[in-house]
Amino acid sequence: MKSKIALITGPGLNHRYFVNRLNREFPIECVFIEEVTYPNFNSSSPKHREAWEWFFRRRKEYEQKTFTPSESWTRKNQPRVIPVPTGQLNSRDTLLTLQTQQPELIILFGSSLIGGEIMDQFPNRILNLHIGLSGQYRGSSCNFWPIYDGRLDCLGATVLKINAGIDTGEILAQGTIAIEGSDTEQSLMGKSLILGLDLTIQVVRRWFKGAKAVLPVERDGKLFLKKDFTPDAVSKVKDMVESGHLASLIKTHLETGKKIT
């Protein structure tokens, strides 16, 4: 299969899993690693501080167990790695580097929004792996907000073409995760990424065979930004876990097979 793929992602272990999973299946021309800054919340509430530390401790434990093995996988090649400083993804340097590489396909995961100049230079060649159902949740942490809202049926992933909006492009693949009784808040979120990579691999294989059919976009989901992911929101999910409410939601989901409405 002929392919010349560029990836644009972040520096975290989940981002490395994204690169490793795709590079196990396809040669990757280059990987842009964007340094991303997140809002720094200094809550005065001991409850919120405890919840914040609890959440990220559990996320680190889950990701190390689930994603670290990918670091030793055999890959198709050794792609060029290009660091991108914070705020420079849409810089002239990035554009010139992409023009030099001339990828046939650019795939984003966990990066900043791509600007119009890059989109104009690579029309219909930029895809985004969105860890969420774009018709329900758009933007950041869309594998968290369905848990927060108690809408486990909305945990999933979408592969879409990018446009000028946020997760509003044409959908190439979409699916929901398989939920099990043993799931935690972290495994529910992690399964969304794992499913997203399954879908991305399917899309890339079809793409280079010339199959680029899209699914209908019925509506744009609610938009969440990085600043919305606060200690208060994390504290609510911690309470859901420790009170047994999340386990009850999982049980109900498994018993009723609840569908998205």
C-alpha positions, 0 to 999 in steps of 0.5 A: 500500500502506497502511503505517505503519512504525517502525524500531529499530536502531543507529548503524552503517553496516550499520544505516543500510543497513537503514534506507535499504534499507527506506525505498527500498521503503516510507515509514517513519514514524520511526527509533529510533537506539539508541546501543549499547555493546559490550564493550571487550576489552583483550587483552594478547596481541599476536596477539589485538590484531592479529587484532582490528584486522585484522578490524575494518579489513576489516569497515570496508573491506567495509561502506564499499564495499558499504553506503555507496552506499545513502546516496544512494538515493532514498527514499520519504520523510524519516522522523523520527529519534529518538535513544535513549541507551544503556540507554533503549530500554525507557524510558517516553520510548520507550514514549510516543513509540511510542504517539504514533506508533502504528506498524502495524509495528515492525521491529528490527535490531541493537537491544537486547531489547524489554521486555514493556511495549512488546511488550504495547502492540504485540502481534503487530506487532514483527518482528526481522531476525535475521542468522542461522538462529534454529534454529541460532544465536541472539543476537549476531553470528550471521553470524560464528559459523557461520564460526567453527564451519566451518558455512557452510551455516548462514549466512543470515537470519531474519525473525521475530516477537519474543516473550519469548525471544531469537530464539525467535519465530514465523518469517515468512521464512528463507533461506541465502546463496548462497556463491561461490568469491571470498567472504571472511569479510566478504562471507559476513557481509555477504551475510547482511544483504543477504539479510535485507533481501530477506526483510524486504521480502517479509515487509512486502509480504505483511504489509500485504496481510494474509498473515502465515503463519508457518514451523514452529519446529523448535528453538532454536539455540545462544545467543551474547551480545555478550560471546562475541565476543572477540579469541580468537574473531576470532583463530581466524577470522583464522587460518582465512582466512590458512591457506586453511582458509576457502577450503577450506571454501568449495570443499567447500561448493560441491562438495558442496552441504552441507545443514544437519543 
